Amino acid sequence: MKKTLILWCLSFFVSVAFFIASGAIIYNFSASYTPDPTQLTKQKEIYDYLEENWHINKYVKDPDILVPTGLFVKSLYFISSYNVHISGFVWQKYDKNSMHIENKNIIFPEGVEIKLVETYRRMVDDVLTIGWHFEGQFIQNFDYFDFPMDNKVAWLRMWHADFDKNVILTPDLSAYDSTISTKKFGIDPEIVLSGYTILETFFNYKKSNYDTNFGVKNYIGEKGFPELYYNVVLKRNMVNSAIVYFLPIMTAIIMMFFSVLLMTIVSGRLIFLGYNLMNLLTLAAFLLFVVVLSHTQLRSQVTSEKIMYLEYIYMIVYGAIVYIIIVAFLIDKSGKHPNSKIAAHDGLWVKLTFLPLVALSSFLATYFSF
């Protein structure tokens, strides 16, 4: 009796240790965020980037035409896994070096059904500022492997309307109170984001890399051209995700564990517990239905081309359900043979190892994923 108690304590301790370790890995991954090192926070950083990455281009013969550009986002929400609806204001400033540009406008390359309406035009100190209200859907390729502990970066890429010329959009940093790293600027502080928290916003450049000149001879922006991005870093709220996805999984695991405990070949216990193989199969079918329903809900909400971390946990639960069905059959058949090892001590080793095996599998899936 004392030896059995020690074994149960050991089984419980090992299971809890693996579950806590998995939770710690998930928490650390979710809480960790490193600001993008390419973000532009000062005017000097803009000039340094252009000097180091664009002015060295020997094919660029025309002088740079710099057009300061700013954004203010009023609304942002996800329509689907890869489709974000964004609205707000965007503006450009034209000085004496850029005033000659005839087509003073902006393009959002990823935009779908974009509505761009000019709302103001001001001339102050020989600088023309043109502002537009924009609204539309933006298609973006998000990675959902680490769902629901993921951080998402919703971004807006901007081109000047004369994108085939050496017109470079620069962040209008002077239009904001502060643009330092981890600061949230250019977005409405009262914005409603269902299920997300904003970590920071920032501007940065990315080099163009196209395999076409868009039909324009000597197209300047085919390779290495600095394209301006405005980025909003979003952190998913874990509480809602834990309730929706992890709670059903943990409930299913606990119910499976108790169903394993009910397995017995002792006639007295059979009558007292009301256990029989058919009842266990019914419970296993019910748990399978619940888990499949939760998994289907996950896939309906998140469309991912590859397997997500959470799906590895679902696979472990599927495997556990199959495991208890197979074990139940074996114990039921082995109970008729007094020397059966699997039925020894009323299937004690099966009961002792079930939860540690599930916990270990979950830990390994978490450890190698993050």
C-alpha positions, 0 to 999 in steps of 0.5 A: 500500500505504501509503495503504491502511494509513493508511485502515485505521488511520483506520477503526480509530481512528474506530470505536474512538473512537465505541465508547469514546464510547458506553461513556463515555456509558453509564458516566456515566449508570449511575454518576450518581444524584441523591437525591430532593429530596422525601425526609423526613430530619428531623421539622421537614421533615415539619411544614414539608411539612404546613404548606406543602402541606396546612394551606393547604387551606381545605376541611380543617376537622378537626384533623390526627391524626398517626400515626407509622408505620415499616417494616422490609423483610426481603425484596424480589425481582422476580416480573415486570417490574412485580410486586415481592414485599416482606415485613417489619414495619410499625408505628404509634404512637398517642398521646393525640391519636390513641388514640380511633381505633377502626380502628387498621390500615394499608392498602397500596393497591398490594398484591395478596394481602397478608398482614397479621398483628399481631405485637405491641402495646405501651403505653409512656409512654401511647403504644400501638405496634402492629406487624404482619408483612406480605407480598405482591406490589406492582404498580408501573409501572417505566420500562425504557427505559434497561435494563440501566443503570437504577435502580429505585425500589421503593416502598410507599404507605401509607394509614391504615385510616380513610383518609377522615378527616384521619388523616395517617401520618408517618414514625417517623424516631426509630425509626431510627439515621439517616435522612439522605440516601443512608443505607440504613435500614428494610431488612435489611442481610443482604437478598439482591437478585439483580442489584441493589445498594441505593443508599438508602432514604427516606420522602416524601410525594406528593399524592393525585389521585383522580377519585372520593370512594370513595363517601364524602361529603366525602372528605378525601383526594381531592385534595392529601392527603399520602400516605406512601411508603417508597422503596428505590432499587435500582441494577442490576449492570452486569456481569451485564447486559453479559455477557448482552446486550452480549457477544452483540451485540459478538460478532455485530458482530465476526463480521460485520466479519470476514465483510466482510473475507472478501469478494473477487473475486480468483480467487486469494483466492477459492480460498485463503479458500474464500469464496463467496456461499452461505457468507456467507449461511449465516453471516449467517443464523446471526448473525441467529438468535443476535441474534434469540434474544438479543433474544427473551430480553430481551423475555421478561425485560423487558416494556416498552410502549415500545422500550428503548435496547438494542433500538435497538442490536439494530436496528443489528445487524439493519441491519448483517446486511442491509447485508452481505448486500446488499453481498455480492450487489452485489460478487458481481455487480459483480465481472464488470464491471471498471469497477464502483466497489463492487468497486474494489480488491476492495471496499476502501471497503465494508470500510473503512466497515463498522465506522465506520458501525456504531460511529457508529450505536451512538454516535448511538443512545446519545447521543440516548437519554441 
